[in-house]
Each structure stands twice: as structure tokens, then as C-alpha cells.
Amino acid sequence: MLGPVTDPIDAHFTAAVRAMSPGRGDRDLPPVLLDVFDSQLGSRHLDLAARRLGAAGQGFYSIGSSGHESNAGLAAVLRPSDPALLHYRSGAFYLQRARQVPGHTPLLDVLLGVTAAQDEPIAGGRHKVFGHKALSIIPLTSTIASHLPRALGLAFGIARAARLAIDSPWPSDAIVICGFGDASANHSTAVGAINAARHCAHQRLPLPLLFVCEDNGIGISVRTPPDWISSVYSTQLPYFFADGADPVSVMDVSAEAAAWVRANRAPAFLHLRTVRLMGHAGSDVESGYRTPAEITADYALDPVLATAALLVSQSVLTPSQILERYEAKRAEVDAAAAEAVSRPKLSSATDVMRPLRTSTVEAPVVSVSGTLAQSVNQALSSLLTDDSGVLVFGEDVAGKGGVYGVTRGLRKKFGPTRVFDTILDEQSILGMALGTSMCGFLPVAEIQYLAYVHNAADQLRGEASTMRFFSNDQYRNPMIVRIAGYAYQKGFGGHFHNDNSIAALRDIPGLVIASPARGDDAAAMLHTCAAAARQNGQVCVFLEPIALYHTRDLHSPGDNEWLATEPVSAPIGRARVYGTGTDLTLVSFANGVPMSLRVARRLEAHGISARVLDLRWLAPLPVDDLLKHATDRVLVVDETRRTGGVSEAVVTALVDSDYSGVVRRVTSEDSFIPLGAAANHVLLDEDTIEKAAHAVVGSSDHVTRHNPPVSPGL
């Protein structure tokens, strides 16, 4: 039994209904209004129960939907096959949509989330989110607008899937619903996504997307200026407004907006005036920033009370019948809460992390020729040929063929529907990948430079990599993000074109990070990433070293030893070893690999035999191969920064595995990369590697003489 209800809004509703008088019933009401009212009642009592569960230590989430229950009217006029990415105050929407698909227990669903129960239908006890695969509700992984770029990509993908006859889970005439609050509308992510939608509409690209701003006038304690949302967005997109205190108007206007988007296959903006009741969340002391008069004035705008008043005024229900329904719903929710509390919880780290697993896929053997840039081009061409759902897009990738020519010729060969340029906005590029990947596509999105991805890192961290986690692997966003990165470019640089910081990527759970050093590996790893994305829904970041794009030679001009020539396989988490030296193992990746190979040859002249281990995969790190090829002395050659760089993970992996040999590391400095020759002062170089190698090995008495030189090989 839950404790007593103490929130004033509960008592106010009861008192206000008792004071109502039946009307003449002179207005025709939508037949679905009673269902909408029931969903509103359910949502209200879920909020009250969540607070009581929290107070009892049995619930863990109390950001409620009270004051936003008008969104049940929106749900009532949509199709259950219209994918919805909901505002986090969308409890009534969720309950109303569940009515459209028989066989669900939505009240219990929500409470299983509140109590972190393992059998909660979307996140499996990992978080309380509104989501359900059978209801076409895609769970949100953030509360501050990070889902808007995904919604953009999803709408784009629905339209493009129909055009390309891709097998999509969504009907060809579906529209995407994207809900958010007035405070979230000010976030750069929201502004960027809405701008990108307008950009598509301007070009007449089909984009069936309905933005729904639920405007309650306040974000936690920060007030939204009156008329801010309408003044900004009424001139940017086709604009529809409804007052949440008028349930019939909400349904009529929502139906009009949805019909417009469905017919025109273009974006529109639905502005719902709402009110926030019971504060931001259970822990929010609203009286600290609002006066009692301000708080109680909002009670008159309560959408549940508004629907009750309309039903009474039209003699559909009497006040006593309203209260009977209200209390019956309380009892129903309380019973569901008792059931939710009794359900099992996640009981181990294995259970929690199960959706993040990186499953094994068969790594194809790939044969290409040429430089790294040429090999990536050939691999992309092969993927586009073999898989009709592959899309290649990003800044300058189509007409120009990329800044470095990596995608040159692909648009001409495969057409602008599959290879296309995007606007210069990394959040929108990644959102395009996130959304299209949920429509049957395998997007290969390009971020032009590594420094640029930091503008949009949350699209990878907060959206892409968490989707499987927060949907218990029911929703996936298979995708590859190609990023030109690292340093050592000659004649073109500075920090924004020579960035060596990947720490923001390496700690994202479940993210696969590929980092090839040469063309044959690049092609094989790209094919492996595609297989992992298609088979397991994997999100893969593909870091391409710019300085090696067009490298042909390794030791001397004209030797062509860095060209791709042999068939290669590259399973995820497997390294590549060069040589069999027993005195020293040089562990590296990307630009560090050819640097290490050149150093290894020079060490041979001093009687030191070294092998070079190319990690290839930075996540998951190839620990088994690292331990297999670690001689008694290991030098980690890391072109990234000393703090937060890859070498930290490599050294830690050796220590955690009880490696008993000598391990040292050399890295670049903890610095941004300046222009010109000044970069040489902060970047790792071969002289530093060689000196460190001699220091690690020690005197010549401890080395093996006359070993063969190190050369490229498997």
C-alpha cells in the first residue's frame, strides 16, 4: 500500500469537480474524448504514485507529466505506426497510443520503469523512458533536445526508403512525431535540427516530420519569455497552435497539423500551450523560485480538469461520475504499483551490460590495391554495390569527392540519392545517420575532421551508443561514422585540421572504434564494420589518418611498401603484427605504425630485434593479441596526447593482465597542435621513439643479434 497523497493538485482537482454543475449538452464532442480523459487520469495518477514510490524508497524517477496531459489528444489523432520520439512529459500520449494497439498494460509498463524492474518492456530496468517497440515509440536517451537530429534523419529515411524500395519498418506514408519542451527549443541541437528541416523543405526534399513543442513556460526554474516560441517558429515552418486547456481544440489542431505533414511530406511545427504542475521533478522545490500565487494560478490551466469540466458541461458525465473514475483510476494505478514493486530487478553487471555487447561477426577477406584513400574508396564502392541500403553522405563528399578525394567518383557511379552532400552541421549529419539507420539503411556518414566531431559528440554518446542500452537491444541504429583525423599533415594544419584527441570517443560504452594504418587494413576493417552494423546493430567510428591517405612508401622513396596489395581479414578486436623480434614489442596504431616500422629497422642496425603490433581497433582493444605479442619489453607508441591518450588503456591492459615485463610509453604532448613547424615541438617523432626504445631495451648484452629486418606482414 502506497502512502497518502500529499500534493495539493490532487485535492484541488477533487474540490473543483465537486463544485461543477452539469450543462445543457449543446455541443458535439469527439467520441474518443472519454478515452482521452481516461488516459489523462491514468497519467496523473502515475505521477502521484511515482512520487509516493520515491518517498518510500521504491521508485527512482519522478519527472512527471502533470499539466501536459493534453498530449493524449495528439496521440488520439495519429496512427500507431507513426514513429514517435516523445517529450519526457508524455505519459498521457503513451497511455493513449497503447489503446490503439490491443494487448498492452501501459500503466504497469510505466511503473515498471519507475521501479527499475527487469521486465519493463523497453529499457528492461535500465532507465525510466517512454518507449515501446510495438507502439512505435522510440525511447529518448536525453531530455535536452538531443533526439531532434535523429527525428530529422528518421523522417528523411522514411521518405528515401520509399523512393529506393528499401524494406523499412515504417509505412511509406508514416509521419514522425518529435516532442520537446519550450526550454529545450533553445538548445543549439534543437535549433540546428529545425534549421536542417527547413533546409530540406526549401529544397523540396520529402521530410514528413511534425515538431511538437509542449510549451509550459518554464525550464526547471528559468522562465521562457511570453510568446517566445510563437514569435520564433511561427515564421519558420507551417505553424499550428492549440491551447492544452481546450481538449477538443488540441485534437482538431493536431489532426490538421498531422494531415498537413502526411499530405505534403514536409515538416511543420505544432505548438501546444501546456502548464507544469507539481514542479520540475520530485526533488524540485518549486517554492524556491515561484510564489505561492504563481503556483496555484496554474491549477486553473490543468488539462485534466479542463477535460472533466467539458464532459460535465456537456452532460456526458456528472461530477460524481468524474470523481468515481478518478478514484477508480487511483486504485488501478496503486495496484499496478504494488505489482511493479514486486517484480525482479537487474541483478548483475552482466545483466545491465547485455545490450552493449560487441558480438562476433565473420570478417570478410578483402582485396584492394593502392593507397589508404584509394582503398577506402574501393571499399565504399563495394559496399554501395553489394548493399542497396548503404548511404554515403557528409560535407563535400558528393560533388567534390571529399577534401582528400576519398569519395571521388561515388556520386557519379551510384547517384545523388545514395551519395549526397549535407549541410555544414555535424549534429545534423550524425542525426541523419541515426534516423536513416532505423529505416533499413546502413548510413556511412563522414565527419570532415576529427576536431569537428566534438561539436556533436553527444549524438554519439547520448544518442547512438545508448539506443541499444535504453531499448534493451530492441531498437538499433547500425551506422558507420568515417572521421578524417590525427596529425602530421604537411603544409595544411593547425588544430582544426590536425587533431589528435580521441578521449571523448574511447570511453563510450559499446562504441566500436576502428583505426587503420594502411589501405588493405582500411578496406577490410570497413567491410567488417559494415557486417557488424548490419548483423548486430553496431555503431562504428572509423578513424582515418589523414597524413597516410596518399602514402605509398615506407622506408625509402619509390619502395611502394605501404600500398595495399594482399587480401586481408580484420576481425573486430584483432591486431596485426609485423615481424617476430624478441627483444622489444612496439605497440602502436595509425601514423605510429609506419613510424614504428622505420624505427624497428634502425634498431636492427644496433642488434635489437623488434616486432611491431598495430592495434587496428581502439575499442574493443585487442588485449589477447597484445598479450600474445608482448615480449619482455614493451614500448607503446602513441601519437595522441599523454593525458587521455590510447597508451593509457594499453598500459592498463598489460597491468591488469599481470604482465611482468618492462613497459614504457611515448606520446605527443598535452597540447593543441599549432601551425607549421611549431607542430613538431608537440607531436611524437621517430627520434623520440628510437631513444625510448634504446632506453627500454638497455645494454646490448640483453638483445638478440642478427635478426632479419622487420617488414610488413600479417
C-alpha positions in Angstrom: 0.0 0.0 0.0 1.4 3.4 -1.0 1.5 6.3 1.4 -1.1 9.1 1.4 -1.2 11.6 -1.4 0.1 15.0 -0.3 0.3 17.0 -3.4 -2.2 20.0 -3.5 -3.1 19.4 -7.1 -4.9 16.2 -6.1 -7.1 17.9 -3.6 -7.7 20.8 -5.9 -9.0 18.5 -8.7 -11.5 16.9 -6.3 -12.7 20.1 -4.9 -13.0 21.7 -8.4 -15.0 18.8 -9.8 -17.4 18.8 -6.8 -18.2 22.4 -7.5 -19.1 21.8 -11.1 -22.7 21.9 -12.4 -23.9 19.9 -15.4 -24.6 21.9 -18.5 -27.1 21.7 -21.4 -25.1 19.4 -23.6 -25.4 21.6 -26.7 -22.0 20.7 -28.2 -21.0 17.6 -30.1 -17.9 16.1 -28.6 -15.5 13.6 -30.3 -16.4 10.0 -29.3 -12.7 9.4 -28.4 -12.8 12.1 -25.7 -13.7 9.7 -23.0 -10.7 7.5 -23.9 -8.5 10.6 -23.9 -9.9 11.5 -20.5 -9.1 8.1 -19.1 -5.5 8.4 -20.4 -5.2 11.7 -18.8 -6.4 10.3 -15.5 -4.0 7.4 -15.7 -1.1 9.8 -16.4 -2.0 12.0 -13.5 -2.2 9.1 -11.0 1.1 7.6 -12.4 2.8 10.9 -11.4 1.3 10.8 -7.9 2.2 7.2 -7.5 5.8 7.8 -8.7 6.2 10.5 -6.0 4.9 8.2 -3.3 7.1 5.3 -4.5 10.1 7.6 -4.4 9.3 8.7 -0.9 9.1 5.1 0.1 12.5 4.3 -1.5 10.8 2.0 -4.0 10.7 4.3 -7.1 13.6 6.1 -8.8 12.1 8.6 -11.3 9.6 11.3 -10.6 9.8 13.8 -13.5 6.0 13.8 -14.2 3.7 14.7 -17.0 1.2 16.7 -14.9 0.0 19.7 -16.8 1.0 18.1 -20.2 -1.9 15.6 -20.3 -3.3 17.4 -23.4 -0.8 15.4 -25.5 -3.2 12.5 -25.2 -5.4 14.4 -27.7 -2.4 14.4 -30.1 -1.9 10.7 -29.8 -5.6 10.1 -30.4 -5.4 11.6 -33.9 -2.2 9.8 -35.0 -1.7 6.4 -36.3 0.1 3.9 -34.1 2.5 3.2 -36.9 3.7 6.9 -36.9 7.1 6.7 -35.1 7.2 9.0 -32.1 10.1 10.4 -30.1 8.4 11.8 -27.1 8.9 14.7 -24.7 9.7 13.3 -21.3 6.3 14.6 -20.0 4.4 12.4 -22.4 2.7 10.0 -20.1 -0.8 10.6 -21.4 0.4 10.2 -25.0 1.9 6.9 -24.1 -1.3 5.6 -22.5 -3.5 6.9 -25.3 -1.3 5.2 -28.0 -1.4 1.9 -26.1 -5.2 2.0 -26.6 -4.7 1.9 -30.3 -2.7 -1.4 -30.1 -4.6 -4.2 -28.2 -2.9 -6.4 -25.7 -0.9 -3.9 -23.6 -0.8 -2.8 -19.9 0.6 0.7 -20.2 0.1 1.7 -16.6 2.2 -1.2 -15.5 4.7 -0.5 -18.2 5.4 3.0 -16.8 5.5 1.8 -13.2 7.9 -1.0 -14.1 10.2 1.8 -15.4 9.7 3.9 -12.3 10.7 0.9 -10.1 13.6 -0.2 -12.4 12.0 -3.6 -12.9 13.9 -6.0 -15.2 10.8 -6.9 -17.3 9.9 -3.3 -18.1 9.1 -3.5 -21.8 11.6 -1.1 -23.4 14.7 -0.4 -21.2 14.5 -3.6 -19.1 15.0 -1.7 -15.8 18.0 0.4 -17.1 16.1 3.7 -17.0 12.6 5.1 -17.0 11.8 6.1 -20.5 8.7 6.3 -22.6 9.2 3.7 -25.3 7.7 0.5 -26.8 8.6 -1.3 -29.9 5.0 -2.4 -30.6 3.7 1.1 -30.2 6.3 2.7 -32.5 7.6 4.8 -29.6 11.3 5.2 -29.8 12.8 5.8 -26.4 14.6 9.0 -25.6 18.1 8.9 -24.1 18.3 12.5 -23.1 16.0 15.3 -22.0 17.6 18.3 -23.7 16.7 18.1 -27.4 19.4 15.6 -28.5 16.7 13.5 -30.2 15.7 16.1 -32.7 18.5 15.3 -35.2 17.5 11.7 -35.0 13.9 12.6 -35.7 15.1 14.6 -38.7 17.0 11.6 -40.0 14.1 9.3 -39.4 11.7 11.4 -41.4 14.3 11.7 -44.2 14.8 7.9 -44.1 11.1 7.1 -44.3 10.8 9.2 -47.5 14.1 7.9 -49.0 13.3 4.3 -48.2 10.0 4.6 -50.2 12.0 6.1 -53.1 14.6 3.4 -53.1 12.3 0.5 -52.3 14.2 -0.3 -49.1 12.5 -2.7 -46.6 11.7 -0.2 -43.9 9.8 -0.9 -40.6 7.7 2.2 -41.1 4.8 2.6 -43.7 5.7 4.8 -46.6 3.0 7.3 -45.6 4.1 7.5 -41.9 5.0 10.8 -40.3 7.5 11.3 -37.5 6.4 12.9 -34.2 9.1 14.7 -32.3 8.1 16.2 -28.9 10.1 18.6 -26.8 9.7 21.5 -24.4 10.0 25.2 -24.7 13.2 25.3 -22.8 14.7 22.5 -25.0 13.7 24.6 -28.0 16.5 27.0 -27.2 19.2 24.3 -27.2 21.6 24.5 -30.2 20.7 20.9 -31.0 17.1 21.8 -31.5 17.8 25.0 -33.4 20.1 23.1 -35.7 17.7 20.3 -36.3 14.8 22.6 -37.1 17.1 24.6 -39.4 18.1 21.4 -41.2 14.4 20.5 -41.6 13.8 24.0 -43.1 16.8 23.4 -45.4 15.3 20.2 -46.7 11.9 21.8 -47.1 13.5 24.7 -49.1 14.9 22.1 -51.5 11.6 20.2 -51.6 13.2 17.1 -50.2 10.5 14.9 -48.6 10.6 15.2 -44.8 7.4 14.1 -43.0 8.2 15.5 -39.6 5.9 17.1 -37.1 7.8 19.1 -34.4 5.6 19.3 -31.3 6.7 21.9 -28.7 4.9 21.5 -25.4 5.3 25.0 -24.0 4.8 25.3 -20.2 6.7 28.5 -20.0 9.5 27.3 -17.7 12.6 25.2 -17.8 13.3 24.0 -14.2 13.5 27.5 -12.7 14.2 29.5 -15.8 11.2 31.2 -17.4 10.6 31.3 -21.1 9.7 34.8 -22.3 5.9 35.0 -23.1 5.2 34.4 -26.8 8.9 33.4 -27.4 8.1 30.1 -29.1 5.4 31.6 -31.4 7.4 34.6 -32.3 10.4 32.5 -33.4 8.7 29.5 -35.0 5.5 30.8 -36.5 7.5 32.3 -39.3 9.9 29.4 -39.9 7.7 26.4 -40.6 4.0 25.8 -41.2 2.7 26.6 -37.7 -0.2 25.2 -35.7 -1.3 26.3 -32.2 -3.6 24.7 -29.7 -4.3 25.5 -26.1 -3.9 22.5 -23.8 -6.8 23.7 -21.7 -9.2 23.0 -24.6 -9.1 19.3 -25.3 -11.2 19.4 -28.4 -9.1 22.1 -29.9 -6.0 20.1 -29.2 -7.4 17.1 -31.2 -8.7 19.3 -34.0 -5.5 21.3 -34.5 -3.3 18.2 -34.0 -5.3 16.4 -36.6 -4.9 19.3 -39.0 -1.2 19.5 -38.5 -0.6 15.8 -38.9 -2.8 15.7 -42.0 -0.8 18.6 -43.5 2.6 16.8 -42.9 1.2 13.5 -44.2 -0.1 15.0 -47.4 2.8 17.4 -48.1 5.6 15.1 -46.8 7.1 18.3 -45.3 7.9 19.5 -41.8 5.6 21.5 -39.7 5.5 22.9 -36.1 2.8 22.2 -33.6 2.8 24.5 -30.6 0.8 23.2 -27.6 0.3 25.5 -24.7 0.7 23.4 -21.6 1.4 24.1 -17.9 3.8 22.4 -15.5 2.2 21.1 -12.3 4.0 19.7 -9.3 7.2 21.3 -10.2 10.0 20.0 -12.4 10.5 16.8 -10.5 10.1 15.2 -7.1 13.4 16.7 -5.9 12.5 20.2 -7.2 11.5 22.7 -4.5 9.3 24.9 -6.7 8.6 27.4 -3.9 12.2 28.4 -4.0 11.7 30.3 -7.3 8.0 30.7 -7.7 5.5 32.5 -5.4 2.5 30.5 -4.0 0.2 32.7 -6.1 2.1 31.8 -9.3 1.9 28.1 -8.4 -1.8 28.0 -7.6 -2.7 30.2 -10.6 -1.6 27.3 -12.8 -4.2 25.0 -11.3 -6.8 26.7 -13.4 -4.9 25.6 -16.6 -4.9 21.9 -15.6 -5.8 20.0 -18.8 -7.3 17.0 -16.8 -9.6 19.4 -15.0 -10.4 21.1 -18.3 -11.5 17.8 -19.9 -13.5 17.0 -16.8 -15.2 20.4 -17.0 -16.1 19.9 -20.7 -17.5 16.4 -20.0 -19.7 17.8 -17.2 -20.8 20.9 -19.1 -22.0 18.7 -21.9 -23.7 16.3 -19.6 -21.6 13.4 -20.7 -20.6 12.7 -17.1 -21.8 14.0 -13.8 -19.3 15.4 -11.2 -19.8 12.3 -9.1 -19.1 10.1 -12.1 -15.9 12.1 -12.8 -14.8 11.5 -9.2 -15.7 7.8 -9.3 -13.5 7.5 -12.4 -10.7 9.5 -10.8 -10.7 7.3 -7.7 -11.1 4.1 -9.7 -8.0 5.1 -11.7 -6.1 5.8 -8.5 -6.9 2.3 -7.2 -5.9 0.8 -10.6 -2.6 2.6 -10.6 -1.9 1.7 -6.9 -2.5 -2.0 -7.7 -0.1 -1.8 -10.7 2.4 0.0 -8.5 2.3 -2.9 -5.9 2.8 -5.3 -8.8 5.7 -3.3 -10.2 7.5 -3.2 -6.8 7.4 -7.0 -6.6 9.0 -7.6 -10.0 12.7 -8.7 -10.2 15.4 -6.2 -10.7 18.6 -6.4 -12.7 20.9 -8.5 -10.6 24.4 -8.3 -12.1 26.7 -6.3 -14.2 26.3 -8.9 -17.0 22.6 -8.3 -17.0 23.0 -4.5 -17.0 25.5 -4.5 -19.8 24.0 -7.2 -22.1 22.7 -4.8 -24.7 26.2 -3.3 -25.1 27.9 -6.4 -26.1 30.0 -6.4 -29.2 29.1 -9.7 -30.8 31.5 -11.6 -33.1 30.9 -11.3 -36.8 32.6 -13.0 -39.7 35.2 -10.7 -41.0 35.4 -10.9 -44.8 38.6 -11.2 -46.6 39.0 -8.1 -48.8 41.4 -7.5 -51.6 42.1 -3.9 -52.8 45.1 -2.1 -54.2 46.6 1.4 -53.8 46.9 3.9 -51.0 44.7 4.2 -47.9 42.5 6.8 -49.6 42.1 4.6 -52.7 41.4 1.5 -50.6 38.6 3.3 -48.6 37.1 4.5 -51.9 37.2 0.9 -53.3 35.6 -0.5 -50.1 32.8 2.1 -50.2 32.2 1.4 -53.8 32.0 -2.3 -53.0 29.6 -1.7 -50.1 27.3 0.5 -52.2 27.3 -2.2 -54.9 26.5 -5.1 -52.6 24.1 -3.4 -50.3 21.3 -1.3 -51.8 20.7 0.3 -48.3 24.1 1.8 -48.0 24.1 5.6 -48.0 27.3 7.8 -48.1 26.9 11.4 -47.0 28.6 14.3 -45.3 30.2 17.6 -46.0 31.7 17.8 -49.5 31.6 14.0 -50.1 29.5 14.0 -53.3 30.3 16.7 -55.8 33.9 17.3 -54.6 34.5 13.7 -53.6 35.8 14.7 -50.2 38.6 17.1 -49.2 41.1 14.4 -49.8 39.4 12.7 -52.8 38.4 9.6 -50.7 34.8 9.6 -52.0 35.6 10.8 -55.5 33.5 9.3 -58.3 31.0 7.6 -55.9 28.1 10.0 -56.7 28.6 9.7 -60.4 28.6 5.9 -60.1 25.7 5.5 -57.6 23.7 8.7 -58.0 22.8 11.6 -55.7 20.1 9.6 -53.9 22.7 7.4 -52.2 25.7 9.6 -52.2 25.0 13.2 -51.2 26.2 16.3 -49.5 24.8 17.6 -46.3 24.7 21.0 -44.6 27.7 22.0 -42.6 26.4 20.8 -39.3 27.8 17.8 -37.6 24.8 17.3 -35.3 22.6 17.1 -38.4 25.0 14.7 -40.2 25.0 12.3 -37.3 21.3 12.7 -36.7 20.8 11.8 -40.4 22.7 8.6 -39.7 20.8 7.9 -36.5 17.5 8.3 -38.2 18.1 6.6 -41.6 19.6 3.6 -39.8 16.2 3.0 -38.2 14.6 2.8 -41.7 16.5 -0.1 -43.1 19.6 1.8 -44.3 23.2 1.4 -43.4 24.5 5.0 -43.3 28.2 5.8 -43.8 28.4 9.4 -42.6 31.6 11.4 -42.9 32.8 14.0 -40.4 35.3 16.1 -42.3 37.8 16.4 -39.5 38.3 14.9 -36.0 38.1 18.3 -34.3 34.6 18.8 -35.8 33.1 15.7 -34.2 33.4 17.4 -30.8 30.7 19.8 -31.9 28.3 16.9 -32.0 29.8 14.3 -29.6 26.5 13.8 -27.7 24.9 12.4 -30.9 27.4 9.5 -30.5 27.5 9.4 -26.7 23.9 10.3 -25.7 22.0 9.0 -28.7 23.8 6.5 -30.9 25.5 4.3 -28.4 22.8 4.4 -25.8 19.9 3.4 -28.0 20.6 -0.4 -27.6 21.1 0.1 -23.9 17.9 2.1 -23.3 15.8 -0.2 -25.5 17.2 -3.5 -24.3 18.5 -4.0 -27.8 15.0 -3.8 -29.4 15.9 -0.6 -31.3 19.2 -0.3 -33.0 21.0 2.3 -35.1 23.5 0.5 -37.2 25.9 3.0 -38.7 29.5 3.9 -39.6 31.0 7.3 -39.0 34.1 8.0 -41.0 36.3 10.6 -39.5 39.4 12.1 -41.0 41.8 12.6 -38.1 45.1 12.7 -36.4 48.0 14.9 -37.2 51.2 15.0 -39.3 49.7 16.8 -42.3 52.3 18.8 -44.2 51.5 22.3 -45.2 47.9 22.3 -44.0 47.1 22.3 -40.4 46.6 23.9 -37.2 44.4 22.4 -34.5 41.2 22.1 -36.5 42.8 20.1 -39.3 45.4 18.2 -37.1 43.5 17.0 -34.0 44.8 14.0 -32.1 42.3 13.9 -29.2 40.0 10.8 -29.2 39.4 10.5 -25.5 35.8 11.6 -25.9 35.2 8.6 -28.1 37.2 5.9 -26.3 35.0 5.8 -23.1 31.7 5.5 -24.8 30.3 2.0 -23.9 29.6 -0.2 -26.8 31.2 2.0 -29.5 33.5 0.2 -31.9 36.5 2.4 -32.9 38.5 1.3 -36.0 41.8 3.0 -36.8 43.6 1.6 -39.8 47.1 2.5 -40.7 47.2 1.2 -44.3 45.0 0.6 -47.2 44.5 -3.1 -47.0 43.5 -3.0 -43.4 41.3 0.0 -44.0 39.2 -1.8 -46.7 39.0 -5.0 -44.6 38.0 -3.1 -41.4 35.4 -1.0 -43.2 33.8 -4.2 -44.5 33.9 -5.7 -41.0 32.3 -2.6 -39.6 29.5 -2.9 -42.2 28.9 -6.5 -41.3 28.8 -5.7 -37.6 26.4 -2.8 -38.2 24.1 -4.9 -40.3 24.2 -8.1 -38.2 24.4 -6.6 -34.7 23.3 -3.0 -34.9 26.8 -1.8 -34.1 27.8 1.8 -34.1 31.2 2.1 -35.5 33.6 5.1 -35.7 36.2 4.7 -38.4 39.2 7.0 -37.8 41.3 7.5 -40.9 44.8 9.0 -40.6 44.9 12.0 -42.9 48.6 12.0 -43.2 48.6 8.4 -44.6 45.8 8.9 -47.1 48.1 9.1 -50.1 51.3 7.5 -48.6 52.9 4.9 -50.9 56.3 4.4 -49.5 57.5 3.2 -46.1 61.3 3.2 -45.9 62.5 5.0 -49.0 61.1 6.9 -52.0 59.7 4.5 -54.5 59.6 1.4 -52.4 55.8 1.2 -52.5 55.8 -0.8 -49.3 52.7 1.0 -47.9 50.4 0.2 -50.7 47.6 -2.3 -50.3 48.4 -5.5 -52.3 47.4 -8.6 -50.4 44.0 -9.9 -49.3 43.4 -9.1 -45.7 40.8 -10.0 -43.0 40.3 -7.8 -40.0 38.0 -9.1 -37.2 36.9 -6.6 -34.6 39.3 -6.5 -31.7 42.2 -8.3 -33.5 45.6 -6.7 -34.1 48.1 -7.1 -36.8 51.7 -7.9 -36.1 54.9 -7.1 -38.2 58.0 -9.2 -37.6 59.0 -11.7 -35.0 61.5 -9.8 -33.0 62.0 -11.0 -29.4 63.8 -8.0 -27.8 61.1 -5.4 -27.9 57.4 -5.0 -28.9 56.4 -1.6 -30.3 52.7 -1.2 -29.8 51.1 1.4 -32.0 48.3 2.4 -34.4 47.6 4.8 -37.3 50.5 7.1 -38.0 52.5 5.4 -35.3 52.7 2.1 -37.2 54.9 3.2 -40.1 56.9 5.3 -37.7 57.5 2.3 -35.5 58.4 0.1 -38.5 61.0 2.6 -39.6 62.4 2.8 -36.1 62.4 -1.0 -35.9 64.6 -1.2 -39.0 67.1 1.3 -37.4 67.1 -0.7 -34.2 68.1 -3.8 -36.2 71.3 -2.0 -37.1 72.1 -1.8 -33.4 71.4 -5.5 -32.9 67.9 -5.0 -31.4 65.1 -7.2 -32.8 61.7 -5.7 -32.5 58.2 -6.6 -33.6 55.5 -4.0 -34.3 52.0 -4.6 -33.2 49.3 -2.5 -34.9 46.3 -2.4 -32.6 44.0 -1.5 -35.5 41.0 -1.5 -33.2 41.0 1.1 -30.3 37.7 -0.2 -28.9 37.4 -3.0 -28.2 41.1 -3.1 -27.6 42.8 -6.2 -28.9 44.0 -7.3 -25.5 44.5 -11.0 -26.4 46.8 -10.1 -29.3 48.6 -7.5 -27.1 49.4 -10.2 -24.5 50.3 -12.8 -27.1 52.9 -10.5 -28.8 54.2 -8.7 -25.7 57.9 -9.6 -25.3 59.7 -8.9 -22.1 59.9 -5.2 -23.1 57.0 -3.2 -24.5 57.1 0.4 -25.8 53.7 1.9 -26.5 54.0 4.4 -29.4 51.1 6.8 -29.1 50.6 9.8 -31.3 47.7 11.0 -29.2 48.1 13.0 -26.0 49.8 11.8 -22.9 46.7 12.5 -20.8 43.6 10.7 -22.1 45.5 9.1 -24.9 45.4 5.5 -26.2 48.6 4.5 -24.4 46.8 4.8 -21.0 44.4 2.0 -22.0 47.2 -0.2 -23.4 49.4 0.1 -20.3 46.4 -0.5 -18.1 45.5 -3.6 -20.0 49.0 -5.0 -19.5 49.0 -4.2 -15.8 45.5 -5.7 -15.3 46.7 -8.9 -17.0 49.7 -9.2 -14.7 52.3 -8.5 -17.4 55.6 -8.9 -15.7 57.9 -7.3 -18.2 59.1 -3.7 -18.7 56.5 -1.3 -20.3 57.1 2.3 -21.2 55.2 4.7 -23.4 56.0 7.7 -25.7 53.2 10.1 -26.7 52.6 13.5 -28.1 52.4 16.4 -25.7 49.2 17.6 -23.8 48.8 20.4 -26.3 46.7 21.6 -29.1 48.5 21.4 -32.4 49.9 24.7 -33.8 50.5 25.8 -37.4 53.6 24.9 -39.4 56.9 23.7 -38.0 55.8 24.5 -34.4 53.7 21.3 -34.5 56.9 19.3 -34.5 57.5 20.5 -30.9 54.4 18.8 -29.5 54.0 15.8 -31.8 55.7 12.5 -31.2 58.5 11.8 -33.7 60.7 8.9 -34.7 63.8 10.2 -32.9 61.9 10.2 -29.6 60.6 6.7 -30.3 64.1 5.4 -31.1 65.6 6.9 -28.0 62.9 5.4 -25.8 63.4 2.0 -27.5 67.1 2.0 -26.6 66.3 3.1 -23.1 63.7 0.3 -22.6 66.0 -2.4 -24.0 69.0 -1.3 -22.1 72.5 -2.5 -22.8 73.3 -4.6 -25.8 74.1 -7.6 -23.6 70.4 -8.2 -23.3 69.5 -8.3 -27.0 69.5 -10.8 -29.8 71.9 -10.3 -32.7 71.5 -10.6 -36.4 67.7 -10.9 -36.7 66.1 -10.2 -40.0 64.7 -6.8 -40.7 61.0 -6.0 -39.9 58.8 -5.8 -42.9 55.1 -5.5 -43.5 53.2 -8.8 -42.9 50.5 -10.5 -41.0 
